[in-house]
Amino acid sequence: MVDPRTPVIVGVGQFTERLDDPNYRGMSAVELATEAARAAVHDCAGSGVTAAIDTVVGTRQFEISTPEPAPLGASNNYPRSVARRIGAEPARAILEVIGGQSPQHLVTEFAGAIAAGTADVVLVVGSENTSTIRHFARRDDKPDHSETIDGQFEDRGFGYDGIFDDYTIRHGLIGAPPQYGLLDNARRARIGLSVGDYRQAMAELFAPFSKVAAKNPFSSSPVERSVEELATVTERNRMICDPYPRLMVARDQVNQGAAALLMSVGTARRLGVPEQNWVYLRGHADLKEQKLLERADLGASPASVLAVQEALRVAGIGLDQVGAFDMYSCFPFPVFNICDGTGLAPDDPRGLTLTGGLPYFGGPGNNYSLHAIAEAVAEMRDRPGQFALVGANGGIASKYSVGIYSTEPADWRPDRSAEVQQQISALPKVAITEQADGPATIETYTVRYDWPERTGIIVGRLDADGSRFLATTTDDALVALLCDGEPLGAAITVRATDKGNRASR
């Protein structure tokens, strides 16, 4: 018998609304989350569960992740708006910081709170309505999703610290594709592949993801893609940012919601939740990476790997004992990074996704991994005694949270993330020169094809002292090299301007 304070996930729910659905409504973030929350309560199969919810915690939607007002309006208290719609009156309502790690981080945090007795029944919920926002962008009949709701509310803020700053923004690192383009090209430099061979490897990694997505009823794009289709640049698979064609980047135009309901074993028994519904969080870890430009190897994220290793340690298992994986897949880099660091093969027969991945299942903002957790819970109920590992990535491989799930009972065990974090803090850092002048070498790069003028973004090293800098370029010869040649290790000249560093051949 486990301790009655042991936390278990007892209900999960998902919801997807596609543009081609005959009854497409263009739902709000609150409405999407409400559908998922209702599904989670129904999945729980207990009695009086809604009234017992004492905490509702929400992931942050993209529409409320900047100081700008939401295009169609939004609730002033997202988690409490969802709670009211399902008939819950929680004592606490919390909105989390940005980052794809947040769903797993929240499940871990509030599982710990349940174990400690500071919470008992917790609903974790999230959604993304980017499809709705784009659908109504040029229409006159825009809905108003604004609502004001009273009650306690803990807004944890945006959480931008350590992800980007004025220097990175000034040099075009706005949005995820160019940021991850730098990482994947740095990894390509380390392993010594050509542009074409690396694109083939990315396609071989992601084609099996699309096969899973094609069978998932909650997918935003349930279409199986071949390796050749993913690797071939066409009008429909245009370049977004090097090294990514469109079909290798997270699909952000989605309307999706997901939810997970956690409670203590004692409460689950009291509310009559069937024991076959219980899934334990057997392992967990939360770690932060060094700032982007300080990392010794831009093509690796040791914090993510250490998080996986720590979660496995807490669970008391090895990687070979994991029966199912969902690796965060906004781009190839986060998946490749875990494979590189743990020895997991990119074509492992167990598969690396349960949902179908962000480019195919959908990339609902910060909330993707709550869908992964829902799939992991369902999978483990079908495979009693096995283990599923969910890896959740945030920022520019900046934050990583891991959860290991199983129906196999065990008391709650705390992790040692704080101690492991000290190892990351002690890693060597690269010196940075923000205003760079002189001869230099390209360390990694990307190209923005989505700007009015095609623009290269370069991380380079000054020949004079080896310090690292950021630069942009619209120089014809250099942009041609970045797009069509092999720029890694190429000699360039950089000069500082009042608008940032500029590079040329």
Solvent accessible surface area in square Angstrom, and as a share of the most:
residue,aa,sasa,rsa
1,M,205,0.92
2,V,20,0.12
3,D,68,0.35
4,P,79,0.50
5,R,82,0.30
6,T,4,0.02
7,P,5,0.03
8,V,1,0.01
9,I,3,0.01
10,V,0,0.00
11,G,0,0.00
12,V,16,0.09
13,G,5,0.05
14,Q,20,0.09
15,F,55,0.23
16,T,22,0.13
17,E,11,0.05
18,R,56,0.21
19,L,91,0.45
20,D,120,0.62
21,D,41,0.21
22,P,133,0.84
23,N,124,0.64
24,Y,39,0.15
25,R,140,0.51
26,G,4,0.04
27,M,3,0.01
28,S,9,0.06
29,A,5,0.04
30,V,8,0.05
31,E,53,0.24
32,L,0,0.00
33,A,0,0.00
34,T,4,0.02
35,E,52,0.23
36,A,0,0.00
37,A,0,0.00
38,R,119,0.44
39,A,37,0.29
40,A,0,0.00
41,V,33,0.19
42,H,154,0.69
43,D,41,0.21
44,C,0,0.00
45,A,60,0.47
46,G,28,0.27
47,S,81,0.52
48,G,50,0.48
49,V,5,0.03
50,T,31,0.18
51,A,93,0.72
52,A,28,0.22
53,I,4,0.02
54,D,38,0.20
55,T,2,0.01
56,V,0,0.00
57,V,0,0.00
58,G,0,0.00
59,T,1,0.00
60,R,8,0.03
61,Q,3,0.01
62,F,101,0.42
63,E,18,0.08
64,I,32,0.16
65,S,10,0.07
66,T,65,0.38
67,P,111,0.70
68,E,122,0.55
69,P,116,0.73
70,A,17,0.14
71,P,88,0.56
72,L,10,0.05
73,G,15,0.14
74,A,28,0.22
75,S,14,0.09
76,N,76,0.39
77,N,2,0.01
78,Y,5,0.02
79,P,0,0.00
80,R,17,0.06
81,S,0,0.00
82,V,0,0.00
83,A,0,0.00
84,R,133,0.48
85,R,97,0.35
86,I,26,0.13
87,G,56,0.54
88,A,2,0.01
89,E,124,0.56
90,P,6,0.03
91,A,77,0.60
92,R,84,0.31
93,A,0,0.00
94,I,0,0.00
95,L,6,0.03
96,E,6,0.03
97,V,31,0.18
98,I,22,0.11
99,G,5,0.05
100,G,6,0.06
101,Q,10,0.05
102,S,0,0.00
103,P,0,0.00
104,Q,0,0.00
105,H,58,0.26
106,L,0,0.00
107,V,0,0.00
108,T,12,0.07
109,E,59,0.26
110,F,2,0.01
111,A,1,0.01
112,G,20,0.20
113,A,18,0.14
114,I,0,0.00
115,A,25,0.20
116,A,77,0.60
117,G,46,0.44
118,T,101,0.59
119,A,8,0.06
120,D,34,0.18
121,V,1,0.00
122,V,0,0.00
123,L,0,0.00
124,V,0,0.00
125,V,0,0.00
126,G,0,0.00
127,S,1,0.01
128,E,1,0.01
129,N,0,0.00
130,T,16,0.09
131,S,4,0.02
132,T,0,0.00
133,I,32,0.16
134,R,116,0.42
135,H,58,0.26
136,F,19,0.08
137,A,54,0.42
138,R,231,0.84
139,R,95,0.35
140,D,153,0.79
141,D,85,0.44
142,K,97,0.41
143,P,42,0.26
144,D,113,0.59
145,H,31,0.14
146,S,63,0.41
147,E,51,0.23
148,T,118,0.69
149,I,12,0.06
150,D,117,0.61
151,G,52,0.50
152,Q,79,0.35
153,F,66,0.27
154,E,59,0.27
155,D,76,0.39
156,R,71,0.26
157,G,29,0.28
158,F,60,0.25
159,G,29,0.28
160,Y,56,0.21
161,D,136,0.70
162,G,38,0.36
163,I,15,0.08
164,F,68,0.28
165,D,73,0.38
166,D,108,0.56
167,Y,9,0.03
168,T,9,0.05
169,I,72,0.37
170,R,115,0.42
171,H,0,0.00
172,G,2,0.02
173,L,2,0.01
174,I,94,0.47
175,G,41,0.40
176,A,41,0.32
177,P,33,0.21
178,P,0,0.00
179,Q,13,0.06
180,Y,3,0.01
181,G,0,0.00
182,L,1,0.00
183,L,0,0.00
184,D,0,0.00
185,N,1,0.00
186,A,8,0.06
187,R,18,0.06
188,R,3,0.01
189,A,48,0.37
190,R,109,0.40
191,I,71,0.36
192,G,63,0.61
193,L,61,0.30
194,S,56,0.36
195,V,50,0.29
196,G,47,0.45
197,D,82,0.42
198,Y,1,0.00
199,R,47,0.17
200,Q,77,0.34
201,A,28,0.21
202,M,1,0.00
203,A,0,0.00
204,E,91,0.41
205,L,4,0.02
206,F,0,0.00
207,A,11,0.09
208,P,72,0.46
209,F,4,0.02
210,S,0,0.00
211,K,99,0.42
212,V,53,0.30
213,A,0,0.00
214,A,35,0.27
215,K,155,0.66
216,N,12,0.06
217,P,103,0.65
218,F,65,0.27
219,S,0,0.00
220,S,14,0.09
221,S,12,0.08
222,P,54,0.34
223,V,69,0.40
224,E,98,0.44
225,R,43,0.16
226,S,62,0.40
227,V,46,0.26
228,E,132,0.59
229,E,69,0.31
230,L,0,0.00
231,A,19,0.15
232,T,64,0.37
233,V,63,0.36
234,T,68,0.40
235,E,163,0.73
236,R,186,0.68
237,N,4,0.02
238,R,127,0.46
239,M,27,0.12
240,I,28,0.14
241,C,1,0.00
242,D,9,0.05
243,P,9,0.06
244,Y,0,0.00
245,P,0,0.00
246,R,67,0.24
247,L,17,0.08
248,M,0,0.00
249,V,20,0.11
250,A,26,0.20
251,R,89,0.32
252,D,54,0.28
253,Q,56,0.25
254,V,3,0.01
255,N,0,0.00
256,Q,0,0.00
257,G,0,0.00
258,A,0,0.00
259,A,0,0.00
260,A,0,0.00
261,L,0,0.00
262,L,2,0.01
263,M,0,0.00
264,S,1,0.01
265,V,0,0.00
266,G,27,0.26
267,T,7,0.04
268,A,0,0.00
269,R,99,0.36
270,R,163,0.60
271,L,17,0.08
272,G,49,0.48
273,V,6,0.04
274,P,42,0.27
275,E,105,0.47
276,Q,136,0.60
277,N,20,0.10
278,W,7,0.02
279,V,0,0.00
280,Y,7,0.03
281,L,14,0.07
282,R,42,0.15
283,G,0,0.00
284,H,3,0.01
285,A,0,0.00
286,D,35,0.18
287,L,4,0.02
288,K,123,0.52
289,E,18,0.08
290,Q,18,0.08
291,K,111,0.47
292,L,10,0.05
293,L,12,0.06
294,E,39,0.18
295,R,4,0.02
296,A,61,0.48
297,D,51,0.27
298,L,3,0.02
299,G,1,0.01
300,A,26,0.20
301,S,0,0.00
302,P,52,0.33
303,A,2,0.01
304,S,4,0.02
305,V,16,0.09
306,L,43,0.22
307,A,0,0.00
308,V,0,0.00
309,Q,83,0.37
310,E,10,0.04
311,A,0,0.00
312,L,17,0.08
313,R,81,0.30
314,V,1,0.01
315,A,4,0.03
316,G,58,0.56
317,I,22,0.11
318,G,27,0.26
319,L,32,0.16
320,D,119,0.61
321,Q,101,0.45
322,V,2,0.01
323,G,13,0.12
324,A,3,0.02
325,F,1,0.01
326,D,0,0.00
327,M,1,0.00
328,Y,12,0.05
329,S,0,0.00
330,C,11,0.07
331,F,4,0.02
332,P,0,0.00
333,F,1,0.00
334,P,5,0.03
335,V,0,0.00
336,F,7,0.03
337,N,6,0.03
338,I,0,0.00
339,C,7,0.04
340,D,67,0.35
341,G,36,0.34
342,T,35,0.20
343,G,67,0.64
344,L,6,0.03
345,A,44,0.34
346,P,61,0.39
347,D,121,0.63
348,D,20,0.10
349,P,135,0.85
350,R,84,0.31
351,G,30,0.28
352,L,7,0.03
353,T,12,0.07
354,L,28,0.14
355,T,0,0.00
356,G,0,0.00
357,G,0,0.00
358,L,5,0.02
359,P,9,0.06
360,Y,3,0.01
361,F,0,0.00
362,G,0,0.00
363,G,4,0.04
364,P,0,0.00
365,G,9,0.09
366,N,8,0.04
367,N,1,0.01
368,Y,0,0.00
369,S,0,0.00
370,L,0,0.00
371,H,0,0.00
372,A,0,0.00
373,I,0,0.00
374,A,2,0.02
375,E,31,0.14
376,A,0,0.00
377,V,0,0.00
378,A,44,0.34
379,E,50,0.22
380,M,0,0.00
381,R,51,0.19
382,D,115,0.60
383,R,71,0.26
384,P,100,0.63
385,G,32,0.31
386,Q,75,0.33
387,F,22,0.09
388,A,0,0.00
389,L,0,0.00
390,V,0,0.00
391,G,0,0.00
392,A,0,0.00
393,N,4,0.02
394,G,2,0.02
395,G,25,0.24
396,I,2,0.01
397,A,3,0.02
398,S,8,0.05
399,K,23,0.10
400,Y,6,0.02
401,S,2,0.01
402,V,0,0.00
403,G,0,0.00
404,I,0,0.00
405,Y,0,0.00
406,S,0,0.00
407,T,27,0.16
408,E,81,0.36
409,P,71,0.44
410,A,29,0.23
411,D,76,0.40
412,W,55,0.19
413,R,108,0.40
414,P,101,0.64
415,D,40,0.21
416,R,125,0.46
417,S,14,0.09
418,A,79,0.61
419,E,108,0.49
420,V,16,0.09
421,Q,48,0.21
422,Q,127,0.57
423,Q,100,0.44
424,I,2,0.01
425,S,74,0.48
426,A,84,0.65
427,L,62,0.31
428,P,95,0.60
429,K,124,0.52
430,V,23,0.13
431,A,71,0.55
432,I,67,0.34
433,T,38,0.22
434,E,94,0.42
435,Q,138,0.61
436,A,0,0.00
437,D,92,0.47
438,G,22,0.21
439,P,86,0.54
440,A,1,0.01
441,T,47,0.27
442,I,2,0.01
443,E,41,0.18
444,T,0,0.00
445,Y,5,0.02
446,T,0,0.00
447,V,0,0.00
448,R,18,0.06
449,Y,51,0.19
450,D,83,0.43
451,W,86,0.30
452,P,150,0.94
453,E,104,0.47
454,R,121,0.44
455,T,8,0.05
456,G,0,0.00
457,I,0,0.00
458,I,0,0.00
459,V,0,0.00
460,G,0,0.00
461,R,70,0.25
462,L,14,0.07
463,D,86,0.45
464,A,100,0.77
465,D,100,0.52
466,G,30,0.29
467,S,6,0.04
468,R,0,0.00
469,F,0,0.00
470,L,0,0.00
471,A,0,0.00
472,T,12,0.07
473,T,2,0.01
474,T,63,0.36
475,D,51,0.26
476,D,125,0.65
477,A,56,0.43
478,L,0,0.00
479,V,18,0.10
480,A,53,0.41
481,L,29,0.14
482,L,3,0.02
483,C,27,0.16
484,D,126,0.65
485,G,30,0.29
486,E,85,0.38
487,P,0,0.00
488,L,34,0.17
489,G,53,0.51
490,A,17,0.13
491,A,76,0.59
492,I,7,0.03
493,T,67,0.39
494,V,2,0.01
495,R,145,0.53
496,A,32,0.25
497,T,39,0.23
498,D,139,0.72
499,K,143,0.60
500,G,5,0.05
501,N,2,0.01
502,R,67,0.25
503,A,6,0.05
504,S,41,0.26
505,R,148,0.54
